[in-house]
Structure formats: structure tokens, C-alpha cells
Amino acid sequence: MKTKQLVYVLSLISGLLLLALPLATRPVLAQDQSQDQSQDQSQDQSQDQEAAADTQSEDAAPAPLSPEEMDILVARIALYPDDLVAVITASSLYPLQIVDADRFLQQSAKNSKLKPKSSWDGSVISLLNYPEIVHMMSQDLDWTQKLGDAVTYQEQDVLGAIQNLREKAEKEGVLKSDDKMKVSREDDNIVIAPASDEHIYVPQYEPQMLYEPNYAPAPVTYYPQPYPYYYNPTAPFFAAAVTGVVWGATVDWARHGLWGGRWGYNNNFYINCRNCFNNRKYNGRVRWNDVDWRHVDRRKISYNRKEFNNYHRKDFRRSLESNKNNNLHRKAVQSKRAKRTKAQKQHRKSGVNQNQNRQGRKKLQNQQRQQKSKAQRNKKKNVGTQKKRNKQNLKKNRNKNKKVNRSNKKKNVGTKKKRNKQNLKKNKKKNKKSNRSNRQKKTKKKKSKKQQGQLNRSNRNKASAKTNRSRGQQQKRHKKKKKR
């Protein structure tokens, strides 16, 4: 009775344990799900915060520069000719392209067949005609970016600071007209222009003398090599020959504006073409606005230089200002808006991708959990089946071993009999051979004995004959002695 009671109690305990196992595993799975969901949410929130920070950094304008900071920023180009000031301020909006342009100039010195990229802005292509300026802006990229920000958000302050520094330099005798540069006044604004109609010189001076109070002023010098006007079709790097757009820039001191973009002559200006087109045959006069400069050999053209220069001095600014999109401040704002829209689109796409990734993660996690639960169930089921299979496999292996042993024994018995028969045959052959050899040996011995006997007899006969002879001779000798 006691044993029956113990068995009954143990069966109840085992049943309770089996019921408690799934209940114990459920909270663990729930905890894992909550942890995974919290991790996914934290990752997605961090990605959203990073994207929002990027868009805010692009949208936020930099802090405005004070007058003193603006003087320091603008001092290195304040005494440059107005044409160079316009090109430098326009190209400062594209700092990365300036770095590529500096590398291009270094590579083109070794390989003259290289050409600028058509994706570059016209200001950057035009600036290639002045390699010292390109190198300076590429090396001091922080200054270039600050100048671009100042043109975007403080355009009037930039031009005002340049005029203040020019007035200071003119009072101290640093800025004056010479054989390479003309200094004049237009509506109380100092204008600097090249002295030559064909060449332009790049000035050299210490910028500190314009804003530091105790810095001794020094006269302005120039780089030794003169350079062509960038808007001249015969310049080495003419923007229209690369992009197809005739590019130019100017400074409007009266309205405190910077302009840069496409410009064109009136329909009355012509160029002389001596089979200058690469894609067709033509010899004669062509209107300036009808020329696609990408298909022109500029060595085979000619034009009226005086008329060209007069138009540039009078109507060049008017043609640029006729298009409001050529204003550098407006152009910079539009480019930044375009960047914002791109960033917003990318952010939206990333948000969609994040939602898709979340759903995909959840599906994968559910599948993994289901697979784990199935695996656990299968393990429990397979414990008993594995034991049965192991037993069955053991029995099968034993029976197989027995059969194999039996067959091996039978095979071994048959092989032993065959081997014994073969060995007997071999032994019989060997015995026959040995018997033959023994017989032959015996016959040889008998023959040798007979021969020896015959020899002995002959030898005895010879010896007896000799003895007889010797005895007869001795007898004869005795007889002779007696007769004497």
C-alpha cells in the first residue's frame, strides 16, 4: 500500500511540473519581445534625431560677422581689380569645386590634354585663368567657405568692408594708379580696373596692413606673369567652351550687389570665323549669340577688340542684371533651398525605409521565436524517439555484425581448404624434385665408388707388376754375382 501511495504522489508532482513549464517560459518570451521592441524604438529615434540635426545644421544661417571680422575676411582681396573680386566672390559659393580645380591645374601641368569638368560652375572655370588665386582658395578652404557664407547672408556688408579698406589704403598712399592698375572714383566708390585692355595683373600685398593699427604700410606689388581676361574667348579657360554658357561676373557698387551668370551681346556684334567650327564647314561672319562655343576652334576666330572692350565697360553689367537669377545672393539662397529639399526628400525616404525595416525586423523576430518554440517542442518529442532509434540501430548493427562474421567464417573456411590443397600440391612437387635429386646423387656416388674400385685394382696390378719386376731383376743380379 505504501509503495502504491508513493507512486501516486510522484505522478501528481510530475504532472504539476509539466503544467508549470510553459507558464514559466511565457513571461521570459514576453520580456524578450519588450526588450527587442525598446531597442528598435531607440535605434529609430536616434536615426531620426541625427537626420533632423543634419537638416537643422543646413538650414541654420551662421552667426553674422562683426565689422572687424568682416574687414579681416575681405582684406586679402580688397585691393584686387573689380573683375577679380567678382569672380572670387562668385566661386566662393563652390568650395569643393575649387579644390578639384586646384588638383586639375596640377595635373594639367603634366598632361595638357586634360579638360575641366562640364559640371563645374562658370565662375570656377573662369578662375582657372588665375592659378595663384585658385591655389590660395584651395589651401585656405575655411576662408573660402566663410567668404561664401558672407556673400550669401551679408552681401552688402562684404562690399561695404571692401570700400572702407580701399579708402584707408588710398589715404595711406598704398592704393594708387600705376602702369598695371587704374584707381578711380564713381559715385563716391573706389573702382579698380586693369590698365591694359588685354592683360590683368594679380596684386600682392600683406592684408594685415589694412586692418591692424600699428602695421607699417607697404606698396602693392604684382605677380610677374600677366593673365588674360576670363571673359575673352581667346582665354585658356573660357567657360563657354566647356559648358556652352558664356559666363561673367560684375560688382554693382551703387546698389551694393554682386552679379554672376550668363550674359550676351546684342545681335549687332559679330565674330569672324575662318572654318572655326568643328562640327560643320563655315567661313564668314557669325553673331555672338548664335555661337555654340563647345564646337569652336578659338584659334581660328577674330573680332573687333575695341568694340568688345567698350561693350564690356558699358553694357556688360546691364546684361547681367537683366536676369534676376544672376544675383549671387539670390543664387546662393536658391542653391541652399535646393539642398534643403534634397535633404528633406532623403529624410522622408529614410523614414519610409526605417518603417519598412521595423516591420521586417518584427517579422524576423516573430519567425525566430516561433522557430525556437518549435525546436524546444521537437527536442522534447525527440528524446524518446532517439532512444528507441538508438536501440533499434544497436540491434540492427549487432545482426549485421553477426551476419558479417558468419559470412567471413565461411569464406575463411573455404579459403583455408583451397590454400591447404595448393600447399599439398606444392609440397608433393617439392618432394618429387627432392627424391629425384637424391636418386641422382646416389647413382653418382655408386659410379664414383666403382670408378675408385677399378682405379684401385689397376693401381694394385701395376704395383704388383712393379714388385715382380723388381724381384726378377734382383734375382738376376744375384745370379750374376754368384757366377762371378
HELIX and SHEET records of a PDB file:
HELIX    1   1 LYS A    2  ASP A   59  1                                  58    
HELIX    2   2 PRO A   67  VAL A   74  1                                   8    
HELIX    3   3 ALA A   75  ILE A   77  5                                   3    
HELIX    4   4 ASP A   82  SER A   91  1                                  10    
HELIX    5   5 PRO A   95  SER A  108  1                                  14    
HELIX    6   6 GLY A  122  LEU A  127  1                                   6    
HELIX    7   7 PRO A  131  GLN A  139  1                                   9    
HELIX    8   8 LEU A  141  TYR A  153  1                                  13    
HELIX    9   9 GLU A  155  LYS A  171  1                                  17    
HELIX   10  10 GLN A  208  TYR A  211  1                                   4    
HELIX   11  11 ALA A  239  THR A  243  1                                   5    
HELIX   12  12 TRP A  288  ASP A  290  5                                   3    
HELIX   13  13 TRP A  293  HIS A  295  5                                   3    
HELIX   14  14 ARG A  298  LYS A  300  5                                   3    
HELIX   15  15 ARG A  305  LYS A  314  1                                  10    
HELIX   16  16 PHE A  316  GLU A  321  1                                   6    
HELIX   17  17 LYS A  324  ASN A  326  5                                   3    
HELIX   18  18 LEU A  328  LYS A  483  1                                 156    
SHEET    1   A 2 MET A 181  GLU A 186  0                                        
SHEET    2   A 2 ASN A 189  PRO A 194 -1                                        
SHEET    1   B 2 HIS A 199  ILE A 200  0                                        
SHEET    2   B 2 TYR A 227  PRO A 228 -1                                        
SHEET    1   C 2 PRO A 203  GLN A 204  0                                        
SHEET    2   C 2 THR A 221  TYR A 222 -1                                        
SHEET    1   D 2 TRP A 247  ASP A 252  0                                        
SHEET    2   D 2 GLY A 257  ARG A 262 -1                                        
SHEET    1   E 3 ASN A 283  ARG A 287  0                                        
SHEET    2   E 3 TYR A 270  ARG A 274 -1                                        
SHEET    3   E 3 ILE A 301  SER A 302 -1                                        
END                                                                             
